[in-house]
Each structure stands twice: as C-alpha cells, then as structure tokens.
Amino acid sequence: MIFKGFNPLDDKIFRIIDNKGKVINKTFLPELDDEIIVKAYKTMLEARVADEMAVSYQRQGRMYTYPPILGQEAIQIAAGMIIRENDWLAPAFREAAVMQAKGVSLKEIFLYYMGNEEGSNFSKAHHVLPISVPIGSQFLYATGIGYSIKYQQKDEVVYPFIGDGGTSEGDFNEALNFAGVWKIPVVFTIQNNQYAISVPVQKQTNAVNLASKALAFGIPGIKVDGNDFFAMYVAYKQASEYTRAGNGPVLIEAYTYRKGAHTTSDDPTKYRTKEEEQEWAKTDPLKRLRLYIEQKGIALESDDAIIAAYKPEVDKQFMEAENFKPYQLDDVFKHMYVDMPEDLKKQKADYEQFLSWKEKRK
C-alpha cells in the first residue's frame, strides 16, 4: 500500500512521472495498455477543450457563472477510470470531468450553468448526486450514503470531492470523523488547487499538509501529485481496493493548481503573480502525460487533430442545452414542501408579477 510508504506527517508526495514525463518511481508505474493511456490523454484533452469552450460561452453571455477545471484534469479522469457504475459520486462544483466520466452529459452540465435545474436530472448517469454549492455539504451526504452501503452490505464505494478551502468547514471534519468511526467505504478527495477563491492554502491551516488531517480521524491519508495522471490512477486504485474490502475510508489530497479563475466571476491577477503561474505551468498534467507518451513511442494524433474532432460535439451539446425547453416556474416551488408555506406563495406571486411586467415591456 502506498499509504504506508508516504506518511503525510513527513510531507512526502506520491509521484510517478516528473514534469518532463520521465518515470521516477518505476515500482508503482501501473501496467496499463498503450490504448488505455492514449484514451486517458485524449479524455483529459477533451475535458480541457469543453472547459475552455464553457468559459467562452459564459463570456458571450450565453451561460451564467462557471467554475473552470483547467489544470485539474488528471485527478478527475484518473478517478473516472476507477469509479464503477454502481459507485456513488458526490461532487462539489468543480468536477465536470469526473461527472462526465460517470455518465453525466455535457448538455446537462451546460443546462445547470444556464440556471435550468433539468441539468441535475442525469438521464444516463447512475448514482451521481447533484452539484453541491454549499461548501463541504457533499462530504456529509457521502458519509451518510457510505453508512447505508455498509448497513445493506452492498459492493459500492462513495467518491466525494472538495476543495482546499472546504477543509476549513465543520462539515469536512464531521464527515471524516463519522466515516472513520463507522469504517464505511468512502474515498474522500481534496482537490488542493492552492486557493479558496483568493485565500491561499497556507492561510487555511497550520497543518503540514491537508492529507495529514486524516490521521486525526484514524484513517489513511496520502498527498499525491495531482498533476501526475499515473500517480492519481494508482492512488485511486489502491484506495478503492482498500475501502471496498471493508477497511474503512481513505483521504487523498490531490496536490494541484487551478490554472484559471475560481469562477468566471473571479480575477486571479488580484491575488497571485504571473511568476507563480509560470512556475506551476511546468507541472501541467496534459503536457507531462504527452511527453511520457512521446518518449515511449506510443502512437497518438496531434492535439490539434483531437481538438478539431471534438469541438463540434461540444457545440452540439451546448446548442441542445441552449434550445432546451424553458424551466417551469412551478418546479422551483412545488418540490420543496407538501404544502407550500405562505412566504413561498408570496415569492411565487411576486415573481409571476415580475414576469408579467417583463413581458409587457417587449
């Protein structure tokens, strides 16, 4: 188990390839066929293309605030390769790539960020929770589901995700505490992208790293190079095998960098330097995996060819979302209570009045 050899208290990071794609830890290099490695790279690149196009759609005023995943593709694609159909995914709000790997369509993701709740009605995705905007709440949901899985003796694992800032929330600590006590099948992931909006991780905690928080709850934890696809794949594979065998939960700190803004409402130039961004650019997960593939002589199309083939599909999914039926006003209110309380009745009446006024102005 890699968890025994990489004690978080020593601040050791699990890494298999360096920034130039060279293998530096042959012991743990996974035995993956060339076709699987190529597929992983192409899926990572496609995730980046969709992400960049989503930002473009938002800048055109065709979509609301969107949280880019730029720079965090290796984490999510590696997780997506390990998560099984019957396993559970509990995303925060920056997990578009792993959601797609679990069966959520781009159209549904676009619908959600257009403000249409039909985007949370995952038609072909099994066991995926809706995006959780309240910070940390998804960890509690995941722990509850994990308890249910153990109680019903099912062969399932829960995969919740959180950002570095979310580890300062009480929900994070409560979830890990209960998960550890109950020994439930949950693989917790912290996507440590260095900033909770503008607050650097150094101001979130005085701990040596975020993985070390696992030790307080008596569960294994490990700090992994989140920009190393192979390291993330091995970490998820071993964590999944460990917890699926009934040993209890695992915490993975995926050490990465948010290359873009926190959301499209954010301006990262206000709180970080160009020099820092350039230094982290050397660790780019796609560049590293492409360099590995090239050094191994594995056949792979050019990035331009992959992008050109994939862009029309992203546009198609976006157009389907953009031309989707309007969200019904009743659906905003009717599913909250059996009997609608008076304050919601008033809110609905006020909004209907606003819509009527808006229609008359045309």
N, C-alpha and C positions, 0 to 999 in steps of 0.2 A: 504493500500500500504506500503510495506517495505521501500520504498524510503522516506517516511515521517518520519519513526522512526529511520533511520540510516543516519543522516546528515554527509556527507563526511567531513565537516569542523570540526566535533568533532572526526574525525578519528575512528569512530565506524565501526566495521566489522560485516557483517551479517554472522552468523554461526548457524548451527542446531545441528550437532554432533561434539563431541570433538575428539581428537586423538585416544581415546580408543573405539570409536564407540558409546559412550553414548550420548543420546539425552539431550541437554542442553537448547533447545528452542522448547518446545512442541507446542507452539502456531502456529508455522509456519511449523511443520513437515507435508509434503504433504501426502495426502491419496492415496497411491499407493499400488496396489495389490502385494502380495508376488512375483508373477510371473514376474511382471514388474521390481521389484527391482533386482531379480535374473538375468533377462535378461540384465539389465543395468550393473551389476557387470561383467557378462560374456563378454559383449561387450567391457567394459573397459579393461579387461584382454586380450582379443583377440587383441585389439588395441596395447597393450603393447608388445605382442608377435610379431606381424607384424613389429612393430617399431624396436625391438631388432634384428629381423632377417634381416631387411633392413640395419641396421648398419653392420651386419655380411657380407651381400652380398657386401657392399661397401668396407669393409676391405679385401675382397677376390679379389678386383679389377674388380668386375663384374657390378659395378654401380658407378656413379660419386658422387660428394659431396651431402650429405643428412642431413637435419635438424631433429634431433630426437625430439619426443614429450614426451619423458619419464618424468613422473611426472605431466603431464597436461591433463591426460585422463578424469578426472571428468568434466572439463569445456566443452570439446568437445562432450562428449557423452550426457551430460545434454542438451546442445544446440541442438544436433541432434534429441533428443526426442521431442523438441518443434517446430523446424522448419518444416513447411509444404512443400508439394511437389511444390506448386506454389510460395513459398517464394524464395528469392534470397540469395545466399551465395557468399560473396566476400572475399576469403581467402588471407592471406599473403603467407607465405611459411612453416608455422609450424602447418598446420591444417589438416593433413592426416586423423585423426579420424573423424572429423566432415564432411569432404568431403566424406568419405565412408558412413556415416550415410545419406548423401544426395543422394547417389546412384553412386558415383564415385567408380570404381573398383580398387582393389589393382594392378591389371595388368596395368591400366592406370597410376597410381601413380608411379609404377616402371618404366614404359616406359619414363615418364617425366624425372626421375632422371638418366635415361640412355642416355639422350640427344635427345630423339625422340619426336618431337612435336606432334605426334599422341597421346601422353599421355594427351594432352589437349583437345582431341576430345571426350568428355564424351558422350558415346553412350547411356547410360541409365539414366544419371543424368539430371534433369531439372532445369534450372536457376542457374547454377553454373559457376562463372567466372573462367578463368584460374588462376593459381598461379601467384601472383603479387610480383615480386622480388624487383622492385624499392620501397624503404621503404615509406610507407604511401599512395602510389598512389591509393590503393584499397578503401580508405575512400572517395576519390573524386568520384570514379566510383559509389560507393554505394549511395552517396548523389544524384548524377545525376539520378540513377535508381529510388531512392525514390521520386524525384520530378516528374518523369514520371508516377509512380504509382498513386500519388495523382492527377495529371493532368487528368489521364484516369479513375480515380475513381475505381481502382481495389482493391480487397481484398488480398493484398500481403504486406509482410514485408521484408526488406533487413537486412541481418546479416553480417556486415564486421568485420574482426578481425585484430588486430595489436599488436605488442609487446610494452613493456615499452619504448624501445629506439625510436620507431616510433612516440611517443607523442612529441618528440622534433622537428619533421618535420613540416614545414609550411602546408603541405597537411592536417595533422591531424586537425590543428586549423581552416583552411579554410572550411573543410568539416563540422565540428561541427557548425561553425558559420552559414553557409548557411542552414544546416539542421534545426537549431533552428529557424531561421527567417522564413523558409518555412513551418515549422511544418510537416515534412514528416515522413513516417513510417520506421524508421531505428533504430535497436538495435545495438549500437556500443559496441564492446568488446575490452578491453585492457587485453591481457594476460601478466600480470606483473609477469614475472618469475625471477625478481631481477637483471638480467644482459642483457645489449645490447652488445652482444659478451662479452667483458671484462669490460665494463663500468657499474658500479653498479647504480641502480636507484637513489640513493642519489645524484649522480653527474649529473643526467638528469634534475632535477627540485628542486626548493626550496619550492614547494607546500607541504602541509601536507600529501597529497597522490595524486594519479592520478585521482581518481574519482572526486575530488574537481574541476578539470578543467571544468567539466560540468556546474558548476554554473556560470562561466564567460559567457557562451553562453545561459543562461536562460533555461536549460533543466535539468531533473532529473538525478542524478548520485548516484551511490552506490558502496561501497567497499565490496566485497564478498569473503569469504574464498574459493578460487578456488580449494582447495583440499577436499572440502566437497560437495559430489555429491548432497545431498538434498538441500543445500543452493543454489547451482548453478541452480538446476532444478526450484526451486521456483522463483529465480531472473529472469530467462529467461521466465518463465510462466507469471509472472506479467508484465514484460517489454513488452512482446508480446501483452498481452491483452490491455495494456495502449496505445501503439502506434498504434495497429490495430484499436482502437476506434477513431482514429483521433486526439489524443492529442499531437502528435509530437514525436521526437526522445528521446532515453534514452541512457545513458552511463553506462556500467558496467565495473568496474575494478575487474578482477578476480585475486586475490592475491595468487600466487602460487610459484613454484620453478622449475627451469629447472634442473632436476637431472643429465642429461647428458651434452654433449658438445653443443655449439651453433650450430655447424655443425660438420661433420666428419673431417673437416679441422682445428678444434679448439682443444686446450688443456686447459681445465678449471683449471687444477692444477697450472697454471701460475698466476691466479688472485683470487682464492678463497681457503679457507682452508678445510682440512678434517673435522675439528671440526664443521664448518658451515654446511657441507654436512650431517654429522651425526645428527645434530640438526633438520635439515629440513626433514631428513628421517623419523622422528617420525610422520610427518604430511602426510605421503604417502596416496593418495586417495584410492588406492585399499585396503590397509591394514585397513583403517578406515571403509570402507563400508563392508568388510568381517567381521570385528569384530561386527558391528551392526547386520548383518545377523545372525551370530552365537548366539549373545545374545538374539535375537528374536526367535531362534529355527527354522528358515526357512531352509528348505532342500536345499542343494547346494552341487554339486560334489566338489571334491578336485581340487585345482589349477592344479595339475599335470595331472588330467584326462581331464580338459578343454584344457590345453595346448597341450596334446598329440593328442586330436581330431582335433585341429585347425591347427597345424603346417603343415600337408600335404597340406591343402588348400593354405597356403601362398606360399609353394614351388611350387605348381601347377601354381599359378598366376605369380610367378616370372619366371618360365620356359617358360610360354607363352609369357611373355614380352621379355625374352632373345632371344627367337627364332622368334620374330616378324620380318616382312619384313624390310629391311633397309630403313631409311628415305631418300626420294628422294631429291637430291641436288636442283632441280628446285624449290621445295616447300619452300626452305629457302629464295628465292629471289622473286618469281613471285607474291606473295600476298601483297607485300609492296607498290607497285606503279602500276598505269595503264601502264605507260611507264617507263621501268627501266632506271634510270639515269646512266650516264657514269661511275661514281665511283663504283656503284654496278656491272655493267658489267665487270669492271676490276677485282673486288674482286672475282666474279664468275670464270672468266678466270684463275686467279691466283690459285684458289683452285682446279680447274679442272687439272691444270698443276701439282699441288702437288699430287693429287690422282693418276695421271698417273705415276709420279716418284715413288710413294709408291708402285704401282702395279708392276713396273719393278724390284723393289728390292727383291721381293719374290723369 
